[in-house]
Every structure is written in C-alpha cells, then in structure tokens.
Amino acid sequence: MGERDAMYKLNDIVELDETYYGGAVEGDKRGRGTSKMKVLVALSLSSKLMGFVKMKIVDRIDIDIVKEFIQNGIEKGSKIITDGLWIGSKITWHYNS
C-alpha cells in the first residue's frame, strides 16, 4: 500500500493539519504539548482526487518535517489550506511562490 501511495501526489486544493493519536492521559498536556503520537494529515479537496488522504507519523512537528511532508505528498503550486497549523502558513507561502 505504501508503494502505491508514493505513486501519486495530492493536488489543486489540499487541507493540511496535524492530529494526536492516543487516549487521554491524566496530567498530560493537550494539543501541541502532548506526548501522544503526532500525525500529519493532508486531504485532497479537488474533484479529481476528492477524498484521497496522505498521513505520516512524525516524532515532532517543526518546519523541516512539515516542509518534507508537503514536498513528498503535494504537487507544487497546489493551494494548501490549514486551520492555523502554527507552522503551515510559513511553509505554504514559500511552497507556492
């Protein structure tokens, strides 16, 4: 499945977000400060690839990791939408210009 996924890139309009996987842990921080598994998610909103998703488990979420995820999974020139992924706006600006 991973080989097949590597054969295509999301394009046109793509939503990019991060999520954290795992149950509630008492005393653990929520959101970006959590110790839970971190996952980057990109969802195609274009009619051609509507509903296709790329996900990657990462150790941390920083500009280099997000940039690599975008370069490997999203076609250059695509419009990337985020809900405020703290690092996404910087990358989207550089990636699309």
C-alpha positions in Angstrom: 0.0 0.0 0.0 2.8 2.4 0.8 4.3 1.9 -2.7 1.0 2.7 -4.3 0.6 5.8 -2.2 4.0 7.0 -3.2 3.0 7.0 -6.9 0.7 10.0 -6.6 0.7 13.4 -5.0 -2.3 15.4 -3.9 -3.0 18.5 -5.9 -5.2 21.5 -6.6 -6.8 22.3 -3.1 -5.3 20.4 -0.2 -6.2 20.7 3.5 -3.2 20.2 5.8 -3.5 19.6 9.6 -1.9 17.8 12.5 -3.5 15.4 14.9 -2.5 13.5 18.0 -3.3 9.8 18.4 -3.9 8.1 21.7 -6.3 8.1 24.7 -6.5 10.6 27.5 -3.6 10.5 29.9 -4.1 12.2 33.3 -1.6 15.0 33.7 -0.6 15.1 30.1 -0.7 18.3 28.1 -3.3 18.7 25.4 -2.7 19.8 21.8 0.9 20.5 20.6 2.4 20.0 24.0 1.1 16.4 24.3 3.3 13.3 24.5 0.8 11.4 22.2 1.7 10.2 18.7 1.9 13.1 16.3 0.4 12.6 12.8 0.5 15.0 9.8 -2.6 14.7 7.6 -3.2 16.1 4.1 -6.7 15.7 2.4 -7.4 16.4 -1.2 -10.4 18.6 -1.8 -10.1 18.7 -5.6 -12.7 16.9 -7.7 -10.1 14.6 -9.4 -8.7 13.2 -6.2 -11.5 14.1 -3.8 -11.1 12.3 -0.5 -7.6 11.0 -1.0 -5.5 11.3 2.1 -1.9 11.2 3.0 -0.8 10.7 6.6 2.6 10.4 8.2 3.6 9.7 11.8 6.3 12.1 13.0 8.4 12.5 16.1 7.8 16.2 16.2 6.1 18.9 14.2 8.5 21.5 13.0 9.1 23.5 9.8 11.5 21.0 8.3 9.3 17.9 8.8 6.1 19.7 7.6 8.0 21.0 4.5 9.3 17.5 3.7 5.7 16.1 4.1 4.4 18.8 1.7 7.2 18.2 -0.9 6.7 14.5 -0.9 3.0 14.4 -0.9 1.6 17.5 -2.5 2.2 18.9 -6.0 3.9 22.2 -6.2 1.5 25.0 -7.0 -1.4 23.5 -5.1 -3.4 25.7 -2.7 -2.8 24.5 0.8 -5.5 25.3 3.5 -4.8 25.0 7.2 -6.8 25.8 10.3 -3.9 27.5 11.8 -1.2 24.8 11.8 1.3 27.0 13.6 3.9 26.4 11.0 1.8 25.8 7.9 1.4 29.4 6.8 5.1 29.9 6.6 5.6 26.7 4.5 2.5 27.4 2.3 3.8 30.8 1.4 7.3 29.5 0.4 6.0 26.3 -1.3 3.5 28.1 -3.5 5.6 31.0 -4.6 
